[in-house]
């Protein structure tokens, strides 16, 4: 099929474009410099020119802390602009796959969030992503998938694992928060799942994240063990970091919808990431 990928220069977008090409599809990868999704006329023209069968929207505002001070700008990209992509896809008769976040949930529960769980974002970033979900559903009511994922890391951008490995080279001791629990998700696993959603036109809400669950502390410890890093690791608290944006304490995602792609456990994603050659 013909597949258009927005945000194609980003950490996830690069892997999505590569996964689609490996699957034999004709891919039009559009990085931000080639397409500003906040410009509805430009989006409409780009989609009309590409004549895609499906569009995967990987373009997003991803600065969680920055969104607290710039919520209007974050919502313009994650909200209205996502609607621009969905509207253009709908006009072209294309199926749209939109990537959303675990941050749409409050994180106050103790059991995994499913597609039917009530949303209640506690920060600006989560509210902006929730606005995008609503915009996409309104613009393409019959031809969309909203894929919520979590704790994404991959070889083509800044991410938690790379930061931890770098800090382990610079310091003898580190403190990492142990009171946030989620599902680390490797882009190398998520990307082909998004392509599969587009291929099969798996509509509606879908939760697609790394299997299992862990804290940021657990993820750091596993990364250090796998790479032989010797660093004294302490369990920290989110409150001690003083970050501008609140984070969900528990945001594990599971799907209750038949046919939804199931990703490997997060430890397999971590090892695949490390085997890709990224060491710091």
C-alpha positions in Angstrom: 0.0 0.0 0.0 1.0 3.7 -0.2 1.8 4.9 3.3 2.5 8.5 4.4 4.4 9.1 7.7 4.4 12.5 9.4 7.1 13.4 11.8 9.4 11.0 9.9 12.6 12.4 11.2 11.7 11.7 14.8 12.7 8.7 17.0 9.5 6.8 16.3 8.9 8.2 12.8 12.2 6.9 11.4 11.5 3.4 12.6 7.9 3.5 11.3 9.1 4.5 7.8 11.8 1.8 7.9 9.3 -0.9 9.1 6.9 0.1 6.3 9.6 -0.2 3.7 10.6 -3.6 5.0 7.0 -4.7 4.7 7.1 -3.8 1.0 5.0 -0.6 1.1 5.6 2.6 -0.8 6.4 5.2 1.8 6.3 8.9 1.7 8.3 10.1 4.8 7.6 13.7 5.7 9.8 15.2 8.5 8.8 18.4 10.2 11.0 20.5 7.9 8.9 19.2 4.9 5.5 19.4 6.5 4.2 21.5 9.4 1.1 19.6 10.5 -0.2 22.8 12.2 -0.7 24.2 8.7 -4.0 22.7 7.5 -3.5 23.8 3.9 -0.1 22.3 3.7 -1.3 19.0 5.2 -4.2 18.8 2.8 -1.8 19.4 -0.2 0.8 16.9 1.0 -1.8 14.2 1.6 -3.5 14.9 -1.8 -0.2 14.7 -3.6 0.9 11.4 -1.9 -2.5 9.7 -2.4 -1.9 7.4 0.5 -3.9 4.4 1.5 -3.0 5.1 5.1 -1.3 7.9 7.1 0.6 7.3 10.3 1.0 10.5 12.4 4.2 10.4 14.4 4.5 14.2 14.6 4.1 15.5 18.1 5.1 17.9 20.9 7.1 15.5 23.2 8.5 17.9 25.8 6.5 16.9 28.8 7.9 19.6 31.1 7.9 22.2 28.4 4.2 21.7 27.9 3.5 23.0 31.4 4.7 26.4 30.5 3.6 26.3 26.9 0.3 24.3 27.0 -1.3 26.3 24.2 1.6 25.6 21.8 1.7 21.9 22.8 -2.1 21.6 22.3 -1.8 23.2 18.9 0.5 20.5 17.8 -0.8 17.5 19.7 -4.4 18.5 19.4 -5.6 20.7 16.5 -2.7 19.7 14.2 -3.4 16.0 14.7 -7.0 16.8 13.6 -5.5 18.4 10.5 -3.8 15.2 9.6 -6.9 13.1 10.2 -9.2 15.4 8.2 -6.8 15.4 5.2 -6.6 11.6 5.4 -10.4 11.3 5.5 -10.8 13.5 2.5 -8.3 11.3 0.6 -10.1 8.1 1.7 -7.0 7.1 3.7 -7.0 5.4 7.1 -5.2 7.4 9.8 -3.2 6.0 12.6 -2.5 8.5 15.4 -0.1 7.9 18.2 -1.2 8.9 21.7 0.1 8.4 25.3 -0.3 6.8 28.7 -0.3 10.4 30.1 -4.0 10.7 29.2 -4.6 8.7 32.4 -4.2 10.1 36.0 -2.0 7.2 37.2 -3.9 6.8 40.4 -4.9 3.2 39.8 -3.1 -0.1 40.6 -4.3 -2.2 37.7 -3.5 -1.7 34.0 -5.4 0.8 32.0 -7.4 -0.6 29.1 -9.2 1.2 26.2 -12.4 1.5 28.3 -10.7 3.1 31.3 -11.7 6.6 32.1 -9.2 9.3 31.1 -8.2 12.2 33.3 -4.9 13.8 32.4 -3.1 15.4 35.3 -0.7 17.6 33.3 -0.6 19.8 30.2 1.1 17.2 28.0 -1.5 14.6 28.8 -4.3 17.1 28.2 -2.7 18.0 24.8 -2.6 14.4 23.8 -6.2 13.8 24.9 -7.2 16.8 22.8 -5.5 15.1 19.8 -7.5 11.9 20.4 -10.7 13.9 20.3 -9.7 15.9 17.2 -8.7 12.7 15.3 -11.9 10.9 16.2 -14.0 13.9 15.2 -12.2 14.5 11.9 -12.1 10.8 10.7 -14.9 9.1 12.7 -15.0 5.9 10.6 -11.3 5.5 9.4 -9.0 6.1 12.3 -7.0 4.2 15.0 -5.7 5.9 18.1 -2.8 3.9 19.5 -1.8 4.7 23.0 1.7 3.8 24.0 4.2 4.5 26.8 7.8 5.1 27.8 9.1 5.0 24.2 12.8 4.6 23.6 14.8 3.9 20.4 18.1 4.4 18.6 17.1 7.6 16.7 16.6 10.1 19.4 17.1 11.2 23.0 15.6 8.7 25.5 15.8 7.5 29.1 18.0 4.5 28.4 20.6 6.4 26.5 20.6 9.1 29.2 21.2 6.5 31.9 24.0 4.9 30.1 25.7 8.2 29.5 25.3 9.2 33.2 26.8 5.9 34.2 29.9 6.8 32.3 30.1 10.1 34.1 29.2 9.3 37.7 29.8 6.5 40.2 26.3 6.8 41.8 22.9 7.6 40.5 19.4 8.0 42.0 16.5 7.0 39.8 12.8 7.3 40.6 11.1 4.1 41.8 7.6 5.5 42.3 6.5 5.7 38.6 5.5 2.4 37.0 4.9 1.9 33.3 5.6 -0.1 30.2 8.9 0.7 28.4 8.3 0.4 24.7 11.0 -0.1 22.1 10.4 1.7 18.8 11.8 -1.3 16.9 8.8 -3.3 18.3 6.2 -0.5 18.2 6.9 0.6 14.6 5.9 -2.6 12.8 2.9 -2.8 15.1 1.7 0.6 13.9 2.2 -0.5 10.3 0.1 -3.6 11.0 -2.6 -1.4 12.4 -2.6 0.6 9.2 -2.5 -2.6 7.0 -5.4 -4.2 8.8 -7.3 -0.9 9.4 -7.7 -1.8 13.1 -10.0 1.0 14.1 -10.7 2.9 17.3 -8.7 3.0 20.5 -5.8 0.5 20.8 -3.2 0.1 23.6 0.1 -1.0 22.3 3.1 -1.0 24.7 5.9 -3.2 25.9 4.8 -6.2 27.8 5.2 -6.4 31.6 5.8 -3.4 33.8 8.6 -1.8 35.8 9.7 1.5 37.4 12.3 3.8 35.9 14.7 2.4 38.6 14.1 -1.1 37.3 14.7 0.0 33.7 17.9 1.7 34.6 19.1 -1.3 36.6 18.4 -3.7 33.8 20.2 -1.4 31.3 23.3 -1.3 33.6 23.3 -5.0 34.2 23.0 -5.8 30.4 25.9 -3.5 29.6 28.1 -4.3 32.5 28.0 -0.8 33.9 29.1 -0.6 37.6 27.3 2.2 39.2 25.7 2.6 42.7 22.0 2.9 42.1 19.6 4.4 44.7 15.8 4.4 44.6 14.5 8.0 44.3 11.2 9.7 44.6 9.5 11.8 41.9 8.7 14.6 44.4 12.5 15.0 45.0 13.1 15.9 41.3 11.1 19.1 41.4 10.1 18.7 37.7 7.5 21.2 36.4 5.1 18.5 35.1 3.3 15.9 37.2 3.7 12.3 36.0 1.2 9.4 36.4 2.5 7.2 39.2 1.0 4.1 37.5 0.3 4.1 33.8 0.6 0.5 32.7 -1.3 -0.2 29.5 -3.1 -3.3 28.3 -5.5 -4.0 25.5 -8.9 -5.5 25.8 -9.6 -5.3 22.1 -9.2 -8.4 19.8 -6.7 -8.2 17.1 -4.6 -5.5 18.7 -0.8 -6.2 18.2 0.9 -7.5 21.3 4.5 -6.4 21.8 7.3 -8.4 23.4 8.2 -7.9 27.1 10.0 -4.7 27.8 13.2 -6.5 28.7 13.3 -8.0 25.1 12.9 -4.4 23.8 15.7 -3.2 26.0 18.1 -5.9 24.7 17.1 -5.3 21.1 17.8 -1.6 21.6 21.2 -2.4 23.1 22.0 -4.8 20.3 21.3 -2.1 17.8 24.6 -0.6 18.7 23.5 2.2 21.0 25.7 2.2 24.1 25.3 5.7 25.5 
